[in-house]
Amino acid sequence: MKQAFGLNIPQALEDVCDPRHLALVVYDMQVGIKSQVKEGDAIVAKIRAILEAARAAKLRIFFTRHMSLPKELMGAFQYRMAMMWQHVNDPEKVVPWFLRDAPGFAIVPELQPLPSEGIFDKLAMSAFEGTPLAFALRDWGITAVAIAGIAMEVGIEPTVRQAADLGFIPVLITDACGTGHPDAARRSLDSALSPATHCSRTRIRSVASFAEAGKRHVVPETSSRRSTIRRPKKTVLQESRPAPDQLSRVATGTERRNRR
């Protein structure tokens, strides 16, 4: 950790992974997206381990879900994107895969969010675009965001880049990022690790490394920790009594007033 003008400037990964200033974003781990990735089950298992470590470290955790609008509300760009993903050349053949009540929209059962964790729905690729994520992070004083999910070449890369543009240090857990197209994913990873994102210093290659980095900041609640708290000494209030000579002077003065 470096300092300048009263600021702490995190350098090492351990500095960045301070639970007081780090949040976790689980990106688009939905039923309909996981089913499109060959390594879907393995990614789910890794993110489950990440969630266990993040919850133990008391990290703030947010989930994103990709959402489709009804065809009557889809614009030209949404139609164009859906036609490309669904490999059709006729807008009439487009099927909105991720309507709110569609089975594919739900987060996979193994990674269900807790009531204390946030869920943001989005239309764009970046987790920040059109969602309150940046507002929520800043409101908590978060300065870094760890990212895992599916898919690297679709939405994780733009999320990493926009995090850096917004002033959040991106922490990319590459072992827990699924891919649909390996070649495109490698190019996205190279782009995400470019100097513009500063992510090369905060890349985490394995789930175990993420868990270990978080443990270094966890302080166990033990009796020894509580014993270091200094408690103020009790002050006993004693009744103030005048000295005997003061009592005699008071009595003499009272008698003189009575004689008058």
VEXPABA-119700 format. One line per 3 residues: number of its first residue (from 1); for each residue x, y, z of N, C-alpha, C, O, CB. Coordinates in steps of 0.2 Angstrom, whole numbers, plus 5000, padded with zeros to 4 digits. Glycine has a CB too. Layout:
<rs>
NUM) X,Y,Z,X,Y,Z,X,Y,Z,X,Y,Z,X,Y,Z  ...;
</rs>
This chain:
<rs>
1) 5004,4994,5000,5000,5000,5000,5004,5006,5000,5009,5007,5004,4995,5000,5006  5003,5011,4995,5007,5017,4995,5002,5023,4998,4996,5022,4998,5009,5018,4988  5005,5028,4999,5002,5034,5002,5004,5040,4998,5009,5041,4996,5003,5035,5009;
4) 4999,5045,4997,5000,5051,4994,4994,5056,4996,4989,5054,4995,5001,5051,4986  4996,5062,4999,4991,5067,5000,4986,5064,5005,4980,5066,5004,4989,5070,4994  4987,5060,5009,4982,5057,5014,4978,5051,5011,4973,5049,5014,4977,5062,5016;
7) 4980,5049,5005,4976,5043,5001,4980,5037,5002,4986,5037,5002,4975,5045,4994  4977,5031,5003,4979,5025,5002,4979,5022,4995,4973,5022,4993,4976,5020,5007  4984,5020,4992,4984,5018,4985,4986,5011,4985,4992,5009,4986,4989,5022,4981;
10) 4981,5006,4984,4982,4999,4984,4987,4997,4978,4985,4999,4973,4976,4995,4984  4991,4993,4980,4996,4990,4975,4996,4983,4974,4994,4980,4969,5003,4993,4976  4997,4979,4979,4997,4972,4979,4989,4970,4979,4985,4973,4981,5001,4969,4985;
13) 4989,4963,4977,4982,4960,4977,4979,4960,4984,4973,4961,4984,4982,4953,4974  4983,4959,4989,4980,4959,4996,4978,4965,4998,4973,4966,5002,4986,4957,5000  4980,4971,4995,4978,4977,4997,4971,4978,4994,4966,4981,4997,4983,4983,4995;
16) 4970,4976,4988,4964,4977,4984,4958,4973,4987,4953,4975,4987,4965,4976,4976  4960,4967,4989,4955,4962,4991,4953,4963,4999,4952,4958,5002,4958,4955,4990  4953,4969,5001,4951,4971,5008,4943,4971,5008,4940,4975,5004,4954,4978,5010;
19) 4940,4967,5012,4933,4966,5011,4929,4972,5013,4923,4973,5011,4930,4961,5016  4932,4977,5016,4929,4984,5017,4928,4988,5011,4924,4992,5011,4933,4988,5022  4932,4986,5006,4932,4990,5000,4931,4986,4993,4932,4989,4988,4938,4994,4999;
22) 4930,4980,4994,4929,4975,4988,4922,4972,4988,4919,4970,4993,4934,4970,4989  4919,4972,4982,4913,4969,4981,4913,4963,4976,4918,4964,4972,4907,4974,4979  4909,4959,4976,4909,4953,4971,4903,4954,4966,4897,4955,4968,4909,4946,4974;
25) 4904,4954,4960,4899,4953,4955,4899,4947,4951,4904,4945,4948,4900,4959,4949  4893,4943,4952,4892,4937,4949,4888,4938,4942,4882,4940,4942,4888,4931,4953  4891,4937,4937,4889,4940,4930,4885,4934,4927,4888,4929,4924,4895,4942,4926;
28) 4878,4936,4926,4874,4932,4921,4874,4924,4922,4874,4921,4917,4875,4934,4914  4874,4922,4928,4874,4915,4929,4867,4912,4929,4864,4910,4934,4878,4913,4936  4864,4913,4923,4857,4911,4922,4856,4904,4919,4861,4902,4915,4853,4916,4918;
31) 4851,4901,4920,4849,4894,4917,4850,4894,4909,4854,4890,4907,4842,4892,4919  4848,4899,4906,4848,4899,4899,4855,4901,4896,4856,4900,4890,4843,4904,4896  4859,4904,4900,4866,4906,4898,4871,4900,4899,4875,4898,4895,4868,4912,4901;
34) 4870,4897,4905,4874,4892,4907,4874,4886,4903,4878,4882,4901,4873,4890,4915  4868,4885,4900,4866,4879,4896,4870,4880,4889,4870,4875,4885,4859,4878,4895  4872,4886,4887,4875,4887,4881,4883,4886,4881,4886,4886,4876,4874,4894,4878;
37) 4885,4885,4887,4893,4884,4888,4895,4877,4890,4892,4874,4894,4895,4889,4893  4899,4874,4886,4902,4868,4888,4904,4866,4895,4903,4861,4898,4907,4866,4883  4907,4871,4897,4910,4871,4904,4906,4874,4909,4908,4875,4915,4917,4874,4904;
40) 4899,4874,4908,4894,4877,4912,4894,4874,4919,4894,4878,4924,4888,4877,4910  4894,4868,4920,4894,4865,4927,4900,4866,4931,4900,4867,4937,4893,4857,4926  4906,4866,4927,4912,4868,4931,4913,4875,4933,4915,4876,4939,4918,4866,4926;
43) 4910,4879,4929,4910,4886,4931,4905,4887,4937,4907,4891,4942,4908,4891,4925  4899,4884,4937,4895,4884,4943,4898,4882,4949,4898,4886,4954,4889,4880,4941  4902,4877,4949,4905,4874,4955,4911,4879,4957,4911,4880,4963,4909,4867,4953;
46) 4914,4882,4953,4919,4887,4955,4916,4893,4958,4919,4896,4963,4924,4889,4949  4911,4896,4955,4908,4902,4958,4904,4900,4964,4904,4905,4968,4903,4904,4953  4902,4894,4965,4899,4892,4972,4905,4893,4977,4903,4895,4983,4896,4885,4971;
49) 4911,4890,4975,4916,4891,4980,4918,4898,4981,4920,4900,4987,4922,4887,4978  4918,4902,4976,4919,4910,4977,4914,4913,4981,4916,4917,4986,4919,4913,4970  4908,4911,4981,4902,4914,4985,4903,4912,4992,4902,4916,4997,4895,4911,4982;
52) 4905,4906,4993,4907,4904,5000,4912,4908,5003,4912,4910,5009,4909,4896,5000  4918,4909,5000,4923,4913,5002,4921,4920,5003,4923,4923,5008,4929,4913,4997  4917,4923,4998,4915,4930,4999,4910,4931,5004,4911,4936,5008,4912,4932,4992;
55) 4906,4926,5006,4901,4927,5011,4905,4926,5018,4903,4930,5023,4896,4922,5011  4910,4922,5018,4914,4921,5024,4918,4928,5026,4919,4930,5032,4919,4916,5024  4920,4931,5021,4923,4938,5021,4919,4944,5022,4921,4949,5023,4928,4938,5016;
58) 4912,4943,5022,4907,4948,5023,4908,4953,5017,4907,4959,5018,4908,4952,5029  4909,4951,5011,4909,4955,5005,4902,4957,5003,4897,4953,5004,4913,4952,4999  4901,4963,5000,4895,4964,4997,4895,4961,4990,4899,4961,4986,4894,4972,4996;
61) 4889,4957,4989,4888,4953,4983,4882,4955,4979,4877,4957,4981,4888,4946,4985  4884,4956,4972,4878,4958,4967,4878,4952,4962,4883,4950,4959,4880,4965,4965  4872,4951,4959,4871,4947,4954,4868,4951,4948,4864,4955,4949,4867,4941,4956;
64) 4870,4949,4942,4867,4952,4936,4863,4947,4932,4865,4941,4932,4872,4955,4932  4858,4949,4929,4854,4945,4924,4853,4948,4918,4851,4954,4918,4847,4942,4928  4854,4945,4912,4852,4948,4906,4845,4947,4905,4842,4941,4906,4857,4944,4900;
67) 4842,4952,4902,4835,4952,4901,4833,4954,4894,4836,4957,4891,4832,4958,4906  4827,4950,4892,4824,4952,4885,4818,4956,4886,4814,4955,4891,4823,4945,4881  4817,4960,4882,4810,4964,4882,4805,4960,4877,4808,4956,4873,4811,4971,4879;
70) 4799,4961,4878,4794,4958,4873,4796,4961,4866,4798,4966,4865,4787,4959,4875  4794,4957,4861,4796,4959,4854,4793,4965,4852,4796,4969,4848,4793,4953,4849  4787,4967,4855,4784,4973,4854,4788,4979,4856,4787,4985,4854,4777,4974,4857;
73) 4792,4978,4861,4796,4984,4864,4804,4983,4862,4807,4988,4864,4796,4983,4872  4806,4978,4858,4812,4978,4856,4814,4983,4851,4810,4984,4846,4814,4971,4854  4820,4986,4851,4822,4991,4846,4826,4988,4841,4827,4981,4841,4826,4997,4850;
76) 4829,4992,4836,4832,4989,4831,4839,4985,4833,4841,4980,4830,4834,4995,4826  4842,4988,4838,4849,4985,4840,4847,4978,4844,4851,4974,4843,4852,4990,4845  4842,4978,4848,4840,4972,4851,4838,4967,4846,4840,4961,4847,4834,4973,4856;
79) 4835,4968,4841,4833,4964,4836,4839,4961,4832,4840,4955,4831,4828,4967,4830  4844,4966,4831,4850,4964,4827,4854,4959,4831,4857,4954,4829,4854,4970,4826  4855,4961,4838,4858,4956,4842,4855,4949,4843,4859,4944,4843,4859,4960,4849;
82) 4849,4949,4844,4845,4943,4844,4846,4939,4838,4846,4933,4838,4838,4944,4846  4845,4942,4832,4846,4938,4826,4853,4935,4825,4853,4930,4823,4844,4943,4820  4858,4939,4828,4865,4936,4827,4865,4930,4832,4868,4925,4830,4870,4942,4829;
85) 4863,4931,4838,4864,4925,4843,4860,4919,4841,4862,4914,4842,4862,4928,4850  4854,4920,4838,4849,4915,4837,4850,4912,4829,4847,4908,4827,4842,4917,4838  4855,4915,4826,4857,4913,4819,4851,4913,4814,4850,4908,4811,4860,4906,4819;
88) 4847,4918,4815,4841,4919,4810,4842,4925,4806,4845,4930,4809,4834,4919,4814  4839,4926,4800,4840,4932,4796,4833,4935,4795,4832,4940,4791,4843,4930,4790  4828,4933,4799,4821,4936,4799,4819,4938,4806,4819,4934,4810,4816,4931,4796;
91) 4818,4945,4807,4815,4947,4814,4809,4943,4816,4809,4943,4822,4814,4954,4814  4805,4941,4812,4799,4937,4814,4801,4931,4818,4797,4928,4821,4795,4936,4808  4807,4928,4816,4809,4922,4819,4813,4923,4826,4814,4918,4829,4814,4918,4814;
94) 4814,4929,4828,4817,4930,4834,4812,4928,4840,4806,4929,4840,4819,4938,4835  4816,4925,4845,4812,4923,4851,4815,4926,4857,4821,4925,4858,4812,4915,4852  4812,4930,4861,4815,4933,4867,4816,4927,4872,4812,4925,4875,4810,4938,4870;
97) 4823,4926,4873,4825,4920,4877,4824,4922,4885,4823,4918,4889,4832,4918,4876  4825,4928,4886,4826,4930,4893,4821,4935,4896,4822,4940,4899,4833,4933,4894  4814,4933,4894,4809,4937,4897,4809,4935,4905,4811,4930,4907,4802,4935,4894;
100) 4806,4940,4909,4806,4939,4916,4804,4932,4918,4806,4930,4923,4802,4945,4919  4798,4930,4915,4795,4924,4918,4798,4918,4914,4795,4912,4915,4788,4924,4917  4802,4918,4909,4805,4913,4906,4810,4909,4910,4813,4911,4914,4809,4915,4899;
103) 4810,4902,4909,4814,4898,4913,4821,4899,4913,4825,4899,4917,4813,4890,4911  4824,4901,4907,4831,4903,4906,4833,4909,4909,4839,4911,4909,4832,4903,4898  4828,4914,4911,4830,4920,4914,4833,4919,4922,4836,4923,4924,4824,4925,4914;
106) 4831,4914,4925,4832,4913,4932,4840,4911,4933,4843,4908,4929,4828,4907,4935  4842,4913,4939,4849,4911,4941,4849,4904,4942,4844,4901,4945,4851,4916,4947  4854,4901,4941,4855,4893,4942,4853,4892,4949,4856,4896,4954,4861,4890,4939;
109) 4850,4886,4951,4848,4885,4958,4854,4884,4962,4853,4886,4968,4844,4878,4958  4860,4882,4960,4866,4881,4964,4869,4888,4967,4872,4888,4972,4871,4877,4961  4867,4893,4964,4870,4900,4965,4864,4905,4968,4865,4911,4966,4874,4902,4959;
112) 4859,4902,4971,4854,4907,4973,4856,4912,4977,4860,4911,4982,4848,4903,4976  4855,4919,4976,4857,4924,4980,4853,4924,4987,4848,4921,4987,4855,4931,4977  4857,4926,4992,4854,4927,4999,4849,4933,4999,4850,4938,4994,4859,4927,5004;
115) 4845,4934,5004,4841,4940,5004,4845,4946,5005,4843,4952,5003,4836,4939,5010  4851,4946,5008,4855,4951,5009,4860,4953,5003,4864,4958,5003,4860,4950,5015  4859,4950,4997,4863,4951,4991,4858,4954,4986,4852,4953,4985,4866,4945,4989;
118) 4861,4958,4981,4858,4962,4976,4857,4959,4970,4862,4955,4968,4861,4969,4975  4852,4960,4966,4851,4957,4959,4849,4963,4954,4844,4967,4956,4846,4952,4959  4853,4964,4949,4852,4969,4944,4850,4966,4937,4854,4962,4935,4857,4974,4944;
121) 4845,4968,4934,4843,4966,4927,4846,4971,4922,4846,4977,4924,4836,4965,4927  4848,4969,4917,4851,4973,4912,4849,4971,4905,4847,4965,4903,4858,4974,4913  4849,4976,4900,4849,4974,4893,4855,4974,4889,4856,4971,4884,4844,4979,4890;
124) 4860,4978,4892,4867,4979,4889,4871,4974,4891,4870,4969,4895,4869,4986,4890  4878,4974,4888,4883,4969,4890,4886,4971,4897,4887,4966,4901,4888,4968,4885  4888,4977,4898,4891,4979,4904,4886,4978,4910,4881,4980,4909,4894,4986,4903;
127) 4889,4976,4915,4885,4976,4922,4883,4983,4924,4879,4983,4928,4888,4972,4927  4887,4988,4922,4886,4995,4924,4881,4998,4920,4878,5003,4923,4892,4998,4924  4880,4997,4914,4876,5001,4909,4869,4999,4911,4866,4994,4910,4878,4999,4902;
130) 4865,5005,4913,4858,5004,4914,4856,5001,4920,4850,5000,4921,4855,5001,4908  4861,5000,4925,4859,4997,4931,4862,5002,4937,4866,5006,4936,4862,4990,4932  4859,5001,4943,4862,5005,4949,4868,5003,4952,4870,5005,4958,4856,5006,4954;
133) 4872,4998,4948,4878,4995,4952,4883,5000,4954,4885,5000,4960,4881,4990,4947  4885,5005,4950,4890,5010,4951,4887,5014,4957,4891,5016,4962,4891,5015,4946  4881,5016,4957,4878,5020,4963,4879,5016,4970,4881,5018,4975,4871,5022,4962;
136) 4877,5010,4969,4877,5005,4975,4884,5004,4978,4886,5005,4984,4874,4999,4974  4889,5003,4973,4896,5003,4975,4899,5009,4979,4902,5009,4984,4900,5001,4969  4898,5015,4976,4900,5021,4978,4897,5022,4985,4900,5025,4989,4899,5027,4973;
139) 4891,5021,4986,4887,5022,4992,4890,5018,4998,4890,5021,5003,4880,5021,4991  4893,5013,4996,4896,5008,5001,4904,5010,5002,4907,5007,5007,4895,5001,5000  4906,5015,4998,4913,5016,4998,4918,5011,4995,4923,5010,4997,4915,5017,5006;
142) 4915,5007,4991,4918,5001,4987,4923,5005,4982,4921,5009,4979,4913,4996,4984  4929,5002,4982,4934,5004,4977,4936,4999,4972,4940,5001,4967,4940,5007,4981  4935,4993,4973,4937,4987,4969,4931,4982,4968,4927,4981,4973,4943,4984,4972;
145) 4931,4979,4962,4925,4974,4961,4928,4968,4958,4932,4968,4953,4920,4978,4957  4927,4962,4961,4929,4956,4958,4923,4953,4954,4917,4954,4955,4930,4951,4964  4925,4950,4948,4920,4948,4943,4921,4941,4941,4927,4939,4940,4921,4953,4937;
148) 4916,4937,4941,4916,4930,4938,4909,4929,4935,4904,4932,4937,4918,4925,4944  4909,4924,4931,4903,4922,4927,4903,4920,4920,4909,4918,4918,4898,4928,4928  4898,4921,4916,4898,4919,4909,4895,4925,4905,4890,4928,4907,4894,4913,4908;
151) 4898,4927,4900,4904,4924,4897,4909,4930,4896,4908,4936,4896,4902,4921,4890  4916,4928,4896,4921,4932,4895,4921,4937,4889,4922,4943,4890,4928,4928,4895  4919,4934,4884,4920,4938,4877,4913,4942,4876,4913,4946,4871,4921,4933,4872;
154) 4908,4941,4880,4902,4944,4879,4901,4950,4883,4900,4956,4881,4896,4939,4879  4901,4949,4890,4899,4954,4894,4904,4956,4900,4905,4961,4903,4893,4953,4898  4909,4951,4901,4914,4952,4907,4919,4957,4904,4921,4961,4908,4917,4945,4909;
157) 4921,4956,4898,4926,4961,4896,4924,4968,4896,4927,4972,4899,4929,4959,4889  4918,4970,4894,4915,4977,4894,4914,4979,4901,4915,4985,4903,4909,4977,4890  4912,4974,4906,4911,4976,4913,4918,4978,4916,4918,4983,4920,4908,4970,4916;
160) 4923,4974,4914,4930,4976,4917,4932,4982,4915,4934,4986,4919,4935,4970,4915  4931,4984,4908,4934,4990,4906,4930,4996,4908,4932,5001,4910,4933,4990,4898  4923,4995,4909,4919,5001,4912,4920,5002,4919,4920,5007,4921,4911,4999,4910;
163) 4922,4996,4923,4923,4997,4930,4930,5002,4930,4930,5006,4935,4925,4990,4933  4935,5000,4926,4941,5005,4926,4939,5012,4925,4942,5017,4928,4946,5002,4922  4935,5013,4920,4933,5020,4917,4929,5023,4923,4930,5029,4924,4928,5019,4911;
166) 4926,5020,4927,4922,5023,4933,4926,5023,4939,4923,5026,4944,4916,5018,4934  4932,5021,4939,4936,5022,4945,4936,5016,4950,4939,5017,4955,4934,5028,4948  4934,5011,4948,4934,5005,4952,4939,5000,4949,4940,4999,4943,4927,5001,4952;
169) 4943,4997,4954,4949,4993,4952,4946,4986,4950,4943,4983,4955,4954,4992,4958  4946,4984,4944,4943,4977,4942,4948,4971,4945,4954,4971,4944,4942,4977,4935  4945,4966,4948,4948,4960,4950,4945,4955,4946,4939,4953,4947,4948,4959,4958;
172) 4949,4952,4941,4946,4947,4936,4948,4940,4939,4954,4938,4939,4948,4948,4929  4943,4936,4940,4944,4929,4943,4944,4925,4936,4938,4922,4935,4939,4927,4948  4949,4924,4933,4949,4921,4926,4947,4913,4926,4944,4911,4922,4955,4921,4923;
175) 4949,4910,4932,4947,4903,4933,4939,4902,4933,4937,4896,4932,4950,4900,4939  4936,4907,4935,4928,4906,4936,4925,4910,4930,4919,4913,4932,4926,4908,4943  4928,4911,4925,4924,4915,4919,4923,4910,4913,4928,4908,4910,4928,4921,4917;
178) 4917,4909,4912,4915,4904,4906,4916,4908,4900,4916,4914,4899,4909,4901,4907  4917,4903,4894,4917,4906,4888,4913,4902,4883,4912,4896,4884,4925,4906,4885  4910,4906,4878,4907,4902,4873,4911,4901,4866,4910,4896,4863,4901,4906,4870;
181) 4916,4905,4865,4920,4905,4859,4927,4906,4862,4929,4911,4863,4919,4910,4854  4931,4900,4863,4938,4901,4866,4943,4906,4863,4946,4910,4866,4941,4894,4866  4943,4906,4856,4947,4911,4853,4945,4918,4854,4949,4922,4856,4947,4910,4845;
184) 4939,4920,4854,4936,4926,4856,4938,4928,4863,4939,4934,4865,4929,4927,4854  4937,4923,4867,4938,4924,4874,4945,4925,4876,4947,4930,4880,4936,4917,4878  4950,4922,4872,4957,4924,4873,4958,4931,4871,4962,4934,4875,4961,4919,4869;
187) 4955,4933,4866,4956,4940,4864,4953,4945,4869,4956,4950,4870,4953,4941,4857  4948,4943,4872,4944,4947,4877,4949,4948,4883,4949,4953,4886,4937,4945,4878  4952,4942,4885,4956,4942,4891,4962,4946,4890,4964,4950,4894,4958,4935,4892;
190) 4965,4946,4884,4971,4950,4883,4969,4958,4883,4972,4962,4886,4974,4949,4876  4963,4959,4881,4960,4966,4881,4959,4968,4888,4960,4974,4890,4954,4967,4876  4956,4964,4892,4954,4965,4899,4960,4966,4903,4960,4970,4908,4950,4960,4902;
193) 4966,4963,4901,4972,4964,4905,4976,4969,4902,4982,4970,4904,4976,4957,4905  4974,4973,4898,4978,4979,4895,4979,4984,4900,4976,4984,4905,4974,4982,4889  4984,4988,4899,4986,4994,4904,4980,4998,4906,4980,5001,4911,4992,4998,4902;
196) 4976,4999,4901,4970,5004,4902,4966,5002,4908,4963,5006,4911,4966,5004,4896  4965,4995,4909,4961,4993,4915,4965,4992,4921,4961,4991,4926,4958,4986,4913  4971,4992,4921,4975,4990,4927,4974,4984,4930,4976,4982,4936,4974,4996,4932;
199) 4971,4979,4926,4969,4973,4928,4974,4968,4928,4973,4962,4932,4963,4970,4924  4980,4969,4925,4985,4964,4925,4988,4963,4932,4990,4957,4933,4991,4967,4920  4988,4968,4936,4990,4967,4943,4985,4964,4948,4987,4961,4953,4992,4974,4946;
202) 4979,4964,4946,4974,4961,4950,4970,4955,4947,4964,4954,4949,4969,4967,4952  4973,4952,4942,4970,4946,4940,4971,4940,4945,4977,4939,4947,4974,4944,4933  4966,4936,4946,4966,4931,4950,4965,4924,4946,4960,4924,4942,4961,4931,4956;
205) 4970,4920,4946,4970,4914,4941,4966,4908,4944,4964,4904,4940,4977,4912,4939  4964,4908,4950,4961,4902,4953,4956,4904,4958,4957,4910,4962,4966,4897,4955  4951,4900,4960,4947,4901,4965,4950,4901,4972,4949,4905,4976,4941,4896,4965;
208) 4955,4897,4972,4959,4896,4979,4962,4902,4980,4963,4904,4986,4964,4890,4978  4965,4906,4975,4969,4912,4976,4964,4917,4979,4966,4921,4983,4973,4914,4970  4958,4918,4976,4953,4922,4978,4952,4921,4986,4951,4926,4990,4947,4922,4974;
211) 4950,4915,4987,4948,4913,4994,4954,4915,4999,4953,4917,5005,4947,4906,4995  4960,4914,4997,4966,4915,5001,4967,4922,5002,4969,4925,5008,4972,4912,4998  4966,4926,4997,4967,4934,4998,4962,4936,5003,4963,4941,5006,4966,4937,4991;
214) 4956,4934,5002,4951,4936,5007,4952,4934,5014,4950,4938,5019,4944,4934,5005  4955,4928,5015,4956,4926,5022,4961,4930,5026,4961,4931,5032,4958,4919,5022  4965,4933,5022,4970,4937,5025,4968,4944,5029,4971,4947,5033,4976,4940,5020;
217) 4961,4945,5027,4958,4951,5030,4953,4949,5035,4950,4954,5038,4955,4956,5025  4951,4943,5036,4946,4941,5040,4949,4940,5047,4954,4937,5049,4943,4934,5038  4946,4944,5052,4948,4944,5059,4943,4940,5063,4938,4942,5064,4949,4951,5062;
220) 4946,4934,5066,4941,4930,5069,4938,4933,5076,4942,4937,5079,4944,4923,5071  4932,4932,5077,4929,4935,5083,4931,4930,5089,4927,4926,5090,4921,4936,5082  4936,4931,5092,4938,4927,5098,4938,4932,5104,4938,4938,5104,4945,4924,5097;
223) 4939,4928,5110,4939,4932,5116,4946,4936,5117,4945,4941,5120,4939,4927,5122  4951,4934,5113,4957,4938,5113,4956,4945,5110,4959,4950,5112,4963,4934,5110  4952,4944,5104,4951,4951,5101,4947,4955,5105,4948,4961,5105,4947,4949,5094;
226) 4942,4953,5109,4938,4957,5113,4942,4960,5119,4940,4965,5121,4932,4953,5116  4947,4956,5121,4950,4958,5127,4955,4964,5125,4957,4968,5130,4955,4952,5129  4956,4966,5119,4960,4971,5117,4956,4978,5118,4959,4983,5117,4963,4970,5110;
229) 4950,4977,5119,4946,4983,5119,4946,4987,5126,4945,4983,5131,4938,4982,5117  4948,4993,5126,4949,4996,5133,4943,4999,5135,4939,5003,5131,4955,5001,5132  4941,4998,5141,4935,5000,5143,4936,5006,5148,4941,5005,5152,4930,4995,5147;
232) 4932,5011,5149,4934,5016,5153,4933,5014,5160,4928,5010,5162,4929,5023,5152  4937,5017,5165,4937,5015,5172,4930,5018,5175,4928,5024,5173,4943,5017,5176  4927,5015,5179,4921,5017,5183,4923,5023,5188,4928,5022,5192,4917,5012,5186;
235) 4920,5028,5188,4921,5033,5192,4916,5033,5198,4910,5034,5197,4921,5040,5189  4919,5033,5204,4914,5032,5210,4914,5039,5213,4918,5043,5215,4917,5028,5215  4907,5042,5213,4906,5048,5215,4906,5048,5223,4901,5044,5225,4900,5051,5212;
238) 4910,5052,5226,4909,5052,5233,4906,5059,5236,4907,5064,5233,4917,5052,5236  4903,5058,5241,4899,5064,5244,4905,5069,5247,4909,5067,5250,4894,5062,5249  4904,5075,5245,4909,5080,5247,4907,5083,5254,4902,5086,5255,4909,5086,5242;
241) 4911,5082,5259,4910,5084,5265,4915,5090,5268,4921,5089,5266,4910,5078,5270  4912,5095,5271,4917,5100,5273,4921,5098,5279,4919,5094,5283,4913,5107,5275  4927,5101,5280,4931,5099,5285,4928,5102,5292,4924,5106,5291,4938,5103,5284;
244) 4930,5099,5298,4928,5101,5304,4928,5109,5305,4923,5112,5308,4931,5098,5310  4934,5112,5304,4935,5119,5305,4930,5123,5301,4928,5129,5303,4942,5121,5303  4928,5121,5295,4923,5124,5290,4916,5124,5294,4913,5129,5293,4923,5121,5283;
247) 4915,5118,5297,4908,5117,5300,4907,5122,5306,4902,5125,5307,4907,5110,5303  4913,5123,5310,4913,5128,5315,4912,5135,5313,4908,5139,5316,4919,5127,5319  4915,5137,5308,4914,5144,5305,4907,5145,5303,4904,5150,5304,4919,5145,5300;
250) 4904,5140,5299,4897,5140,5297,4893,5141,5303,4888,5145,5302,4896,5134,5293  4894,5137,5308,4889,5137,5314,4890,5144,5317,4884,5147,5319,4891,5132,5319  4896,5147,5318,4897,5153,5321,4893,5159,5317,4890,5163,5320,4904,5155,5322;
253) 4894,5159,5311,4890,5164,5306,4883,5163,5307,4880,5168,5307,4893,5163,5299  4880,5157,5308,4873,5156,5308,4870,5159,5315,4865,5163,5315,4871,5149,5308  4874,5158,5320,4872,5161,5327,4872,5169,5327,4868,5172,5329,4877,5158,5332;
256) 4877,5172,5324,4877,5179,5323,4871,5182,5320,4868,5187,5322,4884,5181,5320  4869,5179,5314,4863,5181,5310,4857,5180,5315,4853,5185,5314,4863,5177,5304  4857,5175,5318,4851,5174,5323,4850,5179,5328,4844,5181,5330,4850,5167,5326;
259) 4856,5181,5331,4856,5186,5336,4853,5193,5334,4850,5197,5337,4863,5187,5339  4855,5195,5328,4852,5201,5325,4845,5201,5324,4842,5206,5321,4856,5202,5318;
</rs>
